[in-house]
Amino acid sequence: MGFELDRSRALDLWRNVTVMSVKGDDPDLTARQLAVLMTVHLGPPPHTVRGLAAALSVGKPAITRALDTLSRYDLVVRRRDPKDGRNVLVEKTEKGAAYLAGLGDMITRRAAELTGRDFAQYETAGEYELAR
């Protein structure tokens, strides 16, 4: 990345990427919705509502609400488990993969832009503050 990622820099990177993402045309997802989306797309399948709830330490209704939004944007798809009709499988979509690829690109682009110059004011003071 070209710089050491300490707490202030990490939070500034997160803030910048969050601001960039809400200014864009992509869906404005909550932290929980984004966590569900990343778990489905980046973790090994199969994914179920029950499994996602356990993985994220939240109730099944919270996962269902997140999936309602993600499904509406076609970022994930829900299907009945053919082996057990009581289970709902949550699967990746191309649109969800493209959304996460764009987010990853945004993160790497902003990280590359963060140079030592951006944080010179903190370094000369001898400490990093959460000033932004």
N, C-alpha and C positions, 0 to 999 in steps of 0.2 A: 504494500500500500504506500510506502514511502514515508510513513510516520508511525509513531507509537500510538496505539489506541488506548488511551486512558479513559477514565470515567467521563470527563468533560467532553472529550472528543467523540466518544461513543454516543453520548446523549445529543451532542450537536449534529452528528451524522443522522441519528434517528429522527431528530426534529426536522432537519432539512428534507429528508426523504419523505417523512409524513406530510410536510407542507407541499412538496412537489406532487405527491400522490393525490391529495385532495384538490389541488388546482387542475389536475388532469381530467380527462374524460372518462377514465375507468371508474367502476363502482367504488364508493367511499365505504370501505368495510370497517367494522369494529375490530378491536383487538381479538375478541373471541372468534368472530367470523374468519379472520385471517389465520388464527391458530388452527381452526378446523380445516381450512383450505390447505394450509401447508402440511398438516398431518396427513391428509388424504393424498396429496400429490407427492410428498417427499418421503412418506413412510411406506413400509411394505404392506401390501393388501393381504387379506381382505379387511375392509373397514366396515364396522357396524355402528349403529347409534350407541349401543351399549359399550362397545369398545372405545369409541371416541370419548364418551362421557367418562369412562375410567381413565383414559390416557390424559385427559385435561382436568380431571378432578372436579367435574361439574355434573349437574343432574341431566338426565336424558331430555327433559323439556328444554333446557338451555341449548343442547345440541340440535334438537329438532327445530327450534327457532332460527338458529344459525344456518342450518341446512335449508330452511325455507328461503332465506335470502340468497344463499349461494346458488340454489337451484333456479331461482327466478332469474339470476344473471347467467345461467348456464355454465357456472364455474365448477359444479359437481353434478352428478346425476344419482338418483336413488332408484334402486331396483329391489324387488323381492328376491330373497335368496331361493334359488330353485331347489336347493336341498332341504331347506327348512323355511317354509312360508311365513313363520313368525318373525324371522329376521329380515331387516332391511339392509342391503349392502349399499355402501356409498362409494362411488367410483369417480375417477378422474374424467375430465373432459379436455378437449383441445383448447377451448377458450380459457379454462382454468390454468392450463399449462402456459398459455400465452400470457395471461395476466401475471403469473409468477415470474416468467422470464423477463417481462417488462419491469417488474419490481426489482428483480435481481440486477438488471442492467442499470436501473436508477441508483441503486445502492453502490454499485461499483463505480459508476460515473461520478457520483458525489464524493465518494471516498478518494478517488483520484484527484479531485479538485481541492481537497483539503490539504493544503501544504503547511509547512512550518510557519509561513507568513500569516496564515489565518489565526494562529494561536500565539503569535509573538507577544501580544499584550500580556498574556498569562505567564509566559516563560520569563519575561523580564521582571515580573513581580515575584518570581520564585515559586509560584503556586498556581494551580488551576482552579478556577471558580466556575460555578454554574451561572455565568453572567448573561447568557442569552436566553 
